């Protein structure tokens, strides 16, 4: 094979594309991320949070048994105190409260790398001493369990912490 033919091999042609591919992928994800900044959640309708769409990137305590279902946040203290504690927990774990009205709260969480927006909604049920929760990704199909893990992190932080009895 001549030297000229060796220089024109396809692998040499593809090298610049290998360097360009990560840039193209990053820019594509960034574009989708920017597009995910719109559309606020539906809010409470008929006394309940909106149902999850038929995509595995949403969980709700008001969903029936199945893949979307998570437990509501239970509390023993006064509803007002529980609501204040919930606001503190949301902010501690990186949420930004967008709306807080009588018995309804909406917060957003953004993913670290691409800043995708997830909406988390809460509905107070003072009669049953529960705060219902719905967490959903705005874009995409899969969330790789991020919304479920977020709700469980909220639950752990929201739960009353045992007090030390050692007198220290």
C-alpha positions as a Markdown table, in Angstrom:
| # | Residue | x | y | z |
|---|---|---|---|---|
| 1 | Unk | 0.0 | 0.0 | 0.0 |
| 2 | Unk | 1.4 | 3.4 | -1.0 |
| 3 | Unk | 2.1 | 6.1 | 1.6 |
| 4 | Unk | -0.6 | 8.3 | 0.0 |
| 5 | Unk | -3.3 | 5.5 | 0.5 |
| 6 | Unk | -2.3 | 5.1 | 4.1 |
| 7 | Unk | -2.8 | 8.8 | 4.8 |
| 8 | Unk | -6.4 | 8.6 | 3.5 |
| 9 | Unk | -7.6 | 5.8 | 5.7 |
| 10 | Unk | -11.1 | 6.4 | 7.1 |
| 11 | Unk | -9.8 | 6.3 | 10.7 |
| 12 | Unk | -8.0 | 9.5 | 10.1 |
| 13 | Unk | -11.1 | 11.2 | 8.8 |
| 14 | Unk | -13.1 | 10.2 | 11.8 |
| 15 | Unk | -10.7 | 11.5 | 14.5 |
| 16 | Unk | -12.0 | 15.1 | 14.4 |
| 17 | Unk | -15.5 | 13.8 | 14.8 |
| 18 | Unk | -14.5 | 11.9 | 17.9 |
| 19 | Unk | -13.4 | 15.1 | 19.5 |
| 20 | Unk | -16.5 | 17.0 | 18.3 |
| 21 | Unk | -19.0 | 14.4 | 19.5 |
| 22 | Unk | -18.8 | 15.3 | 23.3 |
| 23 | Unk | -19.3 | 18.9 | 22.4 |
| 24 | Unk | -22.3 | 18.2 | 20.3 |
| 25 | Unk | -23.8 | 16.0 | 23.0 |
| 26 | Unk | -23.2 | 18.6 | 25.7 |
| 27 | Unk | -24.7 | 21.4 | 23.6 |
| 28 | Unk | -27.8 | 19.2 | 22.9 |
| 29 | Unk | -28.3 | 18.5 | 26.6 |
| 30 | Unk | -27.8 | 22.1 | 27.4 |
| 31 | Unk | -30.4 | 23.1 | 24.9 |
| 32 | Unk | -32.9 | 20.6 | 26.4 |
| 33 | Unk | -32.1 | 21.9 | 29.8 |
| 34 | Unk | -32.8 | 25.5 | 28.9 |
| 35 | Unk | -36.1 | 24.4 | 27.3 |
| 36 | Unk | -37.1 | 22.7 | 30.6 |
| 37 | Unk | -37.3 | 26.0 | 32.4 |
| 38 | Unk | -40.9 | 26.7 | 31.5 |
| 39 | Unk | -44.3 | 25.3 | 32.4 |
| 40 | Unk | -45.2 | 25.4 | 36.0 |
| 41 | Unk | -47.1 | 22.4 | 37.5 |
| 42 | Unk | -50.9 | 22.1 | 37.2 |
| 43 | Unk | -51.6 | 22.9 | 40.9 |
| 44 | Unk | -54.3 | 21.2 | 43.0 |
| 45 | Unk | -57.4 | 20.2 | 41.2 |
| 46 | Unk | -60.4 | 18.5 | 42.7 |
| 47 | Unk | -58.7 | 18.6 | 46.1 |
| 48 | Unk | -55.7 | 16.5 | 45.0 |
| 49 | Unk | -52.4 | 16.9 | 43.3 |
| 50 | Unk | -52.3 | 16.3 | 39.6 |
| 51 | Unk | -51.9 | 12.6 | 38.7 |
| 52 | Unk | -48.5 | 11.4 | 37.3 |
| 53 | Unk | -48.2 | 11.1 | 33.6 |
| 54 | Unk | -47.6 | 7.7 | 32.1 |
| 55 | Unk | -43.8 | 8.1 | 32.4 |
| 56 | Unk | -41.5 | 6.7 | 35.1 |
| 57 | Unk | -40.2 | 10.2 | 36.1 |
| 58 | Unk | -42.9 | 11.1 | 38.6 |
| 59 | Unk | -43.9 | 9.9 | 42.0 |
| 60 | Unk | -46.9 | 10.9 | 44.1 |
| 61 | Unk | -48.5 | 10.1 | 47.5 |
| 62 | Unk | -51.9 | 10.4 | 45.9 |
| 63 | Unk | -51.2 | 7.8 | 43.2 |
| 64 | Unk | -52.7 | 4.5 | 43.6 |
| 65 | Unk | -50.6 | 1.4 | 44.4 |
| 66 | Unk | -47.9 | 0.9 | 41.8 |
| 67 | Unk | -44.8 | 2.4 | 40.4 |
| 68 | Unk | -45.7 | 6.0 | 41.0 |
| 69 | Unk | -46.8 | 5.6 | 44.7 |
| 70 | Unk | -44.8 | 7.1 | 47.6 |
| 71 | Unk | -46.0 | 7.6 | 51.2 |
| 72 | Unk | -47.2 | 11.1 | 52.2 |
| 73 | Unk | -45.3 | 13.0 | 54.9 |
| 74 | Unk | -46.9 | 12.3 | 58.3 |
| 75 | Unk | -46.7 | 14.7 | 61.2 |
| 76 | Unk | -47.8 | 14.8 | 64.9 |
| 77 | Unk | -47.3 | 18.5 | 65.6 |
| 78 | Unk | -49.6 | 21.4 | 64.6 |
| 79 | Unk | -50.2 | 21.7 | 60.8 |
| 80 | Unk | -48.7 | 25.2 | 60.8 |
| 81 | Unk | -45.5 | 24.0 | 62.5 |
| 82 | Unk | -45.3 | 21.0 | 60.1 |
| 83 | Unk | -45.6 | 23.4 | 57.1 |
| 84 | Unk | -42.9 | 25.7 | 58.5 |
| 85 | Unk | -40.6 | 22.6 | 59.1 |
| 86 | Unk | -41.3 | 21.4 | 55.5 |
| 87 | Unk | -40.3 | 24.8 | 54.1 |
| 88 | Unk | -37.0 | 24.6 | 56.0 |
| 89 | Unk | -36.3 | 21.1 | 54.8 |
| 90 | Unk | -37.0 | 22.0 | 51.2 |
| 91 | Unk | -34.5 | 24.8 | 51.4 |
| 92 | Unk | -31.9 | 22.7 | 53.2 |
| 93 | Unk | -31.9 | 20.1 | 50.5 |
| 94 | Unk | -31.6 | 22.7 | 47.7 |
| 95 | Unk | -35.2 | 23.5 | 46.7 |
| 96 | Unk | -36.5 | 26.9 | 45.7 |
| 97 | Unk | -40.1 | 27.6 | 46.9 |
| 98 | Unk | -42.0 | 29.1 | 44.0 |
| 99 | Unk | -45.5 | 29.3 | 45.5 |
| 100 | Unk | -46.9 | 28.9 | 49.1 |
| 101 | Unk | -50.6 | 29.4 | 49.5 |
| 102 | Unk | -53.1 | 28.1 | 51.9 |
| 103 | Unk | -52.4 | 24.3 | 52.1 |
| 104 | Unk | -50.4 | 24.2 | 48.8 |
| 105 | Unk | -46.7 | 24.6 | 48.1 |
| 106 | Unk | -44.7 | 24.3 | 44.9 |
| 107 | Unk | -40.9 | 24.1 | 44.8 |
| 108 | Unk | -38.4 | 23.5 | 42.1 |
| 109 | Unk | -35.2 | 21.5 | 42.3 |
| 110 | Unk | -32.5 | 21.7 | 39.6 |
| 111 | Unk | -30.0 | 18.9 | 38.7 |
| 112 | Unk | -26.4 | 19.8 | 39.4 |
| 113 | Unk | -24.9 | 19.2 | 36.0 |
| 114 | Unk | -27.4 | 20.3 | 33.4 |
| 115 | Unk | -29.8 | 22.2 | 35.6 |
| 116 | Unk | -32.9 | 20.2 | 34.6 |
| 117 | Unk | -35.9 | 21.4 | 36.5 |
| 118 | Unk | -38.0 | 19.1 | 38.6 |
| 119 | Unk | -41.3 | 20.3 | 40.2 |
| 120 | Unk | -42.2 | 19.2 | 43.7 |
| 121 | Unk | -45.7 | 19.9 | 45.0 |
| 122 | Unk | -47.2 | 19.6 | 48.5 |
| 123 | Unk | -50.8 | 19.5 | 49.7 |
| 124 | Unk | -51.7 | 19.8 | 53.4 |
| 125 | Unk | -54.3 | 17.3 | 54.7 |
| 126 | Unk | -54.6 | 18.6 | 58.3 |
| 127 | Unk | -57.5 | 16.2 | 59.1 |
| 128 | Unk | -55.4 | 13.1 | 58.5 |
| 129 | Unk | -52.1 | 14.8 | 59.6 |
| 130 | Unk | -50.5 | 14.3 | 56.3 |
| 131 | Unk | -48.7 | 16.4 | 53.7 |
| 132 | Unk | -49.2 | 14.8 | 50.3 |
| 133 | Unk | -46.3 | 15.1 | 47.8 |
| 134 | Unk | -45.8 | 14.9 | 44.1 |
| 135 | Unk | -42.3 | 15.1 | 42.5 |
| 136 | Unk | -41.9 | 15.1 | 38.7 |
| 137 | Unk | -39.4 | 15.9 | 36.0 |
| 138 | Unk | -40.4 | 18.5 | 33.5 |
| 139 | Unk | -38.7 | 16.9 | 30.5 |
| 140 | Unk | -37.6 | 13.5 | 29.5 |
| 141 | Unk | -38.9 | 10.0 | 30.1 |
| 142 | Unk | -36.6 | 8.5 | 32.7 |
| 143 | Unk | -35.3 | 10.1 | 35.9 |
| 144 | Unk | -33.3 | 7.1 | 37.1 |
| 145 | Unk | -35.1 | 7.3 | 40.5 |
| 146 | Unk | -34.2 | 10.9 | 41.2 |
| 147 | Unk | -37.7 | 12.0 | 42.2 |
| 148 | Unk | -38.3 | 9.0 | 44.5 |
| 149 | Unk | -34.9 | 9.5 | 46.2 |
| 150 | Unk | -35.7 | 13.2 | 46.7 |
| 151 | Unk | -39.0 | 12.5 | 48.3 |
| 152 | Unk | -37.3 | 9.9 | 50.6 |
| 153 | Unk | -34.6 | 12.5 | 51.5 |
| 154 | Unk | -37.4 | 15.0 | 52.3 |
| 155 | Unk | -39.1 | 12.4 | 54.5 |
| 156 | Unk | -35.9 | 11.7 | 56.5 |
| 157 | Unk | -35.2 | 15.4 | 57.1 |
| 158 | Unk | -38.9 | 16.2 | 57.8 |
| 159 | Unk | -39.3 | 13.4 | 60.4 |
| 160 | Unk | -39.0 | 14.6 | 64.0 |
| 161 | Unk | -35.5 | 14.0 | 65.3 |
| 162 | Unk | -35.2 | 12.1 | 68.6 |
| 163 | Unk | -33.9 | 14.3 | 71.5 |
| 164 | Unk | -31.0 | 13.2 | 73.5 |
| 165 | Unk | -31.9 | 12.2 | 77.1 |
| 166 | Unk | -28.3 | 12.1 | 78.4 |
| 167 | Unk | -28.6 | 15.5 | 80.2 |
| 168 | Unk | -25.6 | 16.9 | 78.3 |
